[in-house]
Amino acid sequence: MGPIDGVIALMRQDLVGFTSQLIADQMSIAAWQRECGLVLRRYTLASYMAGADGALPTRAMERELGRELNRQLGYLRRFAEEIRAGKQSDAQIAMRIGMYADRMRGVANDAESKAHGVDLPFVPGSGATPCLVNCCCFLDYQEEDGETVVYWRLSPAEHCSGCLALADKPHTEWEAALANA
């Protein structure tokens, strides 16, 4: 999924820029949280559009995107609280902020599945597998007997036990495969 890689790179650049200012004491935690929240808002929709091949979200998907954004903003709020309390080192902060950008792959994968008319239990990058949002697997859509079947595919990378269990399985078997991983 090429377009999402560009979206993730741009989002990561914005988040890392604000986080570098925070770590260098050039930005307050409140200002950092506000700016990162704006980045999340902007790139959640961009990630959806990248996955949906530029299509605007339906009303139902807008609600789903709103829930996703609220989840991410909640995580960001708790992250800021941990920073305020001194529970995160500079290295931990720098590493953790990238996970917000990585999550956008799941948003794009979910949008792609909706564009194909398939309701999936989870997608690569959604956080359902042990690799969480660091997943670099992809979905393969096939027409079989007049129905769309989605296969979980491994990319050339190291994979978690969950992704290995899901590899090359149709979406109808994913929940059972992951439960047994």
Sine and cosine of phi, psi and omega as CSV:
sin_phi,cos_phi,sin_psi,cos_psi,sin_omega,cos_omega
0.00,0.00,1.00,0.00,-0.10,-1.00
-0.88,0.47,-0.77,0.64,-0.09,-1.00
-0.86,0.51,-0.54,0.84,-0.04,-1.00
-0.92,0.38,-0.50,0.87,0.02,-1.00
-0.88,0.47,-0.64,0.77,0.05,-1.00
-0.92,0.40,-0.66,0.75,0.03,-1.00
-0.89,0.46,-0.72,0.69,0.00,-1.00
-0.88,0.47,-0.67,0.74,0.00,-1.00
-0.88,0.47,-0.69,0.73,0.01,-1.00
-0.92,0.39,-0.67,0.74,0.02,-1.00
-0.89,0.45,-0.70,0.71,0.01,-1.00
-0.86,0.51,-0.67,0.74,0.01,-1.00
-0.86,0.51,-0.71,0.70,0.02,-1.00
-0.90,0.44,-0.73,0.68,-0.03,-1.00
-0.90,0.43,-0.68,0.74,0.01,-1.00
-0.91,0.42,-0.62,0.78,0.03,-1.00
-0.87,0.50,-0.76,0.65,0.02,-1.00
-0.92,0.40,-0.61,0.79,-0.01,-1.00
-0.93,0.36,-0.60,0.80,0.07,-1.00
-0.89,0.46,-0.64,0.77,0.05,-1.00
-0.91,0.42,-0.64,0.77,0.04,-1.00
-0.88,0.47,-0.76,0.65,-0.04,-1.00
-0.89,0.45,-0.56,0.83,0.01,-1.00
-0.99,0.10,0.15,0.99,-0.03,-1.00
0.86,0.51,0.51,0.86,0.05,-1.00
-0.98,-0.19,0.00,1.00,-0.01,-1.00
-0.52,-0.86,0.66,-0.75,0.04,-1.00
-0.96,0.27,0.31,-0.95,0.04,-1.00
-0.89,0.46,-0.64,0.77,0.01,-1.00
-0.89,0.46,-0.70,0.72,0.01,-1.00
-0.91,0.41,-0.65,0.76,0.03,-1.00
-0.88,0.48,-0.72,0.69,0.00,-1.00
-0.89,0.46,-0.68,0.74,0.01,-1.00
-0.88,0.47,-0.74,0.67,-0.03,-1.00
-0.91,0.41,-0.66,0.75,0.03,-1.00
-0.91,0.41,-0.57,0.82,0.07,-1.00
-0.89,0.46,-0.64,0.77,0.06,-1.00
-0.91,0.42,-0.63,0.78,0.05,-1.00
-0.88,0.47,-0.70,0.71,0.03,-1.00
-0.86,0.51,-0.69,0.72,0.00,-1.00
-0.87,0.49,-0.74,0.67,-0.07,-1.00
-0.91,0.42,-0.71,0.70,-0.13,-0.99
-1.00,0.08,-0.30,0.96,0.09,-1.00
-0.91,0.42,-0.72,0.69,0.04,-1.00
-0.92,0.40,-0.66,0.75,0.02,-1.00
-0.88,0.48,-0.61,0.79,0.01,-1.00
-0.93,0.37,-0.65,0.76,0.06,-1.00
-0.86,0.51,-0.75,0.66,-0.05,-1.00
-0.90,0.43,-0.56,0.83,0.05,-1.00
-0.91,0.42,-0.65,0.76,0.00,-1.00
-0.96,0.30,-0.54,0.84,-0.04,-1.00
-1.00,-0.02,0.26,0.97,0.03,-1.00
0.85,0.53,0.66,0.76,0.08,-1.00
1.00,0.04,-0.12,0.99,-0.01,-1.00
-0.94,0.33,0.64,-0.77,0.08,-1.00
-0.96,0.29,0.51,-0.86,-0.02,-1.00
-0.94,0.34,0.53,-0.85,0.14,-0.99
-0.96,0.29,0.14,-0.99,0.05,-1.00
-0.86,0.51,-0.67,0.75,0.01,-1.00
-0.89,0.45,-0.67,0.74,0.00,-1.00
-0.94,0.33,-0.54,0.84,0.09,-1.00
-0.86,0.51,-0.67,0.74,0.04,-1.00
-0.90,0.44,-0.67,0.74,0.02,-1.00
-0.90,0.44,-0.67,0.74,0.05,-1.00
-0.90,0.44,-0.61,0.79,0.06,-1.00
-0.88,0.47,-0.68,0.73,0.05,-1.00
-0.90,0.44,-0.68,0.73,0.04,-1.00
-0.87,0.49,-0.72,0.69,0.00,-1.00
-0.88,0.47,-0.69,0.72,0.03,-1.00
-0.89,0.46,-0.61,0.79,0.07,-1.00
-0.88,0.48,-0.75,0.67,-0.04,-1.00
-0.90,0.43,-0.64,0.77,0.03,-1.00
-0.91,0.41,-0.56,0.83,0.09,-1.00
-0.91,0.42,-0.69,0.72,0.07,-1.00
-0.87,0.49,-0.67,0.75,0.00,-1.00
-0.90,0.44,-0.66,0.75,0.02,-1.00
-0.88,0.48,-0.72,0.69,0.02,-1.00
-0.91,0.42,-0.60,0.80,0.05,-1.00
-0.87,0.48,-0.73,0.69,0.02,-1.00
-0.88,0.47,-0.63,0.77,0.04,-1.00
-0.89,0.46,-0.65,0.76,0.04,-1.00
-0.91,0.42,-0.62,0.78,0.04,-1.00
-0.90,0.43,-0.73,0.68,0.02,-1.00
-0.84,0.55,-0.62,0.78,-0.04,-1.00
-0.99,0.15,-0.02,1.00,0.01,-1.00
0.97,0.25,0.36,0.93,-0.04,-1.00
-1.00,0.02,-0.04,1.00,-0.03,-1.00
-0.82,-0.57,0.79,-0.61,0.09,-1.00
-0.98,0.22,0.23,-0.97,0.05,-1.00
-0.85,0.53,-0.65,0.76,0.00,-1.00
-0.91,0.41,-0.65,0.76,0.03,-1.00
-0.91,0.42,-0.65,0.76,0.02,-1.00
-0.88,0.47,-0.74,0.68,-0.03,-1.00
-0.89,0.46,-0.61,0.79,0.00,-1.00
-0.96,0.29,-0.70,0.71,-0.11,-0.99
-0.93,0.38,-0.55,0.83,-0.05,-1.00
-0.89,0.45,-0.49,0.87,0.02,-1.00
-0.91,0.41,-0.40,0.92,0.00,-1.00
-0.91,0.41,-0.47,0.88,0.04,-1.00
-0.91,0.41,-0.63,0.78,0.05,-1.00
-0.94,0.34,-0.67,0.75,-0.02,-1.00
-0.88,0.47,-0.53,0.85,0.00,-1.00
-0.87,0.49,-0.42,0.91,-0.05,-1.00
-0.91,0.41,-0.38,0.92,0.08,-1.00
-0.89,0.45,-0.64,0.77,0.05,-1.00
-0.91,0.42,-0.63,0.77,0.05,-1.00
-0.88,0.48,-0.71,0.71,0.00,-1.00
-0.91,0.41,-0.66,0.75,0.03,-1.00
-0.89,0.45,-0.64,0.77,0.03,-1.00
-0.91,0.43,-0.68,0.74,0.03,-1.00
-0.89,0.45,-0.63,0.77,0.03,-1.00
-0.89,0.46,-0.67,0.74,0.00,-1.00
-0.90,0.43,-0.64,0.77,0.04,-1.00
-0.90,0.43,-0.63,0.78,0.02,-1.00
-0.90,0.44,-0.48,0.88,0.05,-1.00
-1.00,0.06,-0.05,1.00,0.01,-1.00
0.97,0.25,0.42,0.91,-0.03,-1.00
-0.89,-0.45,0.77,-0.63,0.05,-1.00
-0.99,-0.13,0.95,-0.32,-0.07,-1.00
-0.99,-0.16,0.51,-0.86,0.02,-1.00
-0.93,0.37,-0.49,0.87,0.05,-1.00
-0.20,-0.98,0.21,-0.98,-0.04,-1.00
-0.67,-0.74,0.31,-0.95,0.10,-1.00
-0.83,0.56,0.73,-0.68,0.03,-1.00
1.00,0.02,0.03,1.00,-0.01,-1.00
-1.00,0.10,-0.21,0.98,-0.01,-1.00
0.99,-0.12,0.08,1.00,-0.05,-1.00
-0.98,0.20,-0.38,0.92,-0.01,-1.00
-0.98,-0.18,0.29,-0.96,-0.01,-1.00
-0.84,0.54,-0.40,0.92,0.02,-1.00
-0.98,0.18,-0.07,1.00,0.06,-1.00
0.84,0.55,-0.82,-0.58,-0.03,-1.00
-1.00,0.06,-0.03,1.00,0.00,-1.00
-0.99,0.12,0.09,1.00,-0.07,-1.00
-0.90,0.44,0.72,-0.70,0.05,-1.00
-0.87,-0.49,0.35,0.94,0.09,-1.00
-0.97,0.26,0.14,-0.99,0.02,-1.00
-0.61,-0.80,0.21,-0.98,-0.03,-1.00
-0.96,-0.27,0.61,-0.79,0.00,-1.00
-0.85,-0.52,0.91,-0.41,-0.06,-1.00
-1.00,-0.06,0.81,-0.58,-0.01,-1.00
-0.78,-0.63,0.61,-0.79,0.13,-0.99
-1.00,-0.05,0.86,-0.51,-0.01,-1.00
-0.72,-0.69,0.88,-0.47,0.01,-1.00
0.81,0.59,0.66,0.75,0.05,-1.00
0.98,0.22,0.12,0.99,0.02,-1.00
-0.82,-0.57,0.48,-0.88,0.05,-1.00
-1.00,0.08,0.84,-0.55,0.06,-1.00
-0.91,-0.42,0.72,-0.69,-0.05,-1.00
-0.93,-0.36,0.78,-0.62,0.02,-1.00
-0.95,-0.32,0.62,-0.79,0.07,-1.00
-1.00,0.08,0.84,-0.54,-0.02,-1.00
-0.88,-0.47,0.59,-0.81,0.05,-1.00
-1.00,0.01,0.69,-0.73,0.14,-0.99
-1.00,-0.03,0.22,-0.98,0.03,-1.00
-0.94,0.33,1.00,-0.04,-0.01,-1.00
-0.27,-0.96,0.07,-1.00,0.12,-0.99
-0.98,0.20,0.62,-0.79,-0.09,-1.00
-0.79,-0.61,0.49,-0.87,0.03,-1.00
-0.98,0.18,0.16,-0.99,-0.01,-1.00
-0.89,0.46,-0.58,0.81,0.01,-1.00
-0.91,0.42,-0.73,0.69,0.01,-1.00
-0.91,0.42,-0.61,0.79,0.05,-1.00
-0.89,0.45,-0.62,0.79,0.03,-1.00
-0.93,0.36,-0.51,0.86,-0.03,-1.00
-1.00,0.09,-0.32,0.95,-0.12,-0.99
-0.77,0.64,0.80,-0.61,0.09,-1.00
0.90,0.44,0.26,0.97,0.05,-1.00
-1.00,-0.09,0.55,-0.83,0.09,-1.00
-0.95,0.31,0.41,-0.91,-0.10,-1.00
-0.87,0.50,-0.40,0.92,0.01,-1.00
-0.94,0.35,-0.24,0.97,-0.01,-1.00
-0.95,-0.31,-0.02,1.00,-0.13,-0.99
-0.89,0.46,-0.73,0.68,-0.07,-1.00
-0.88,0.48,-0.69,0.72,0.03,-1.00
-0.92,0.40,-0.66,0.75,-0.01,-1.00
-0.89,0.45,-0.67,0.74,-0.03,-1.00
-0.95,0.32,-0.59,0.81,0.02,-1.00
-0.90,0.43,-0.50,0.86,-0.02,-1.00
-1.00,-0.06,0.02,1.00,-0.06,-1.00
-0.96,0.27,0.00,0.00,0.00,0.00
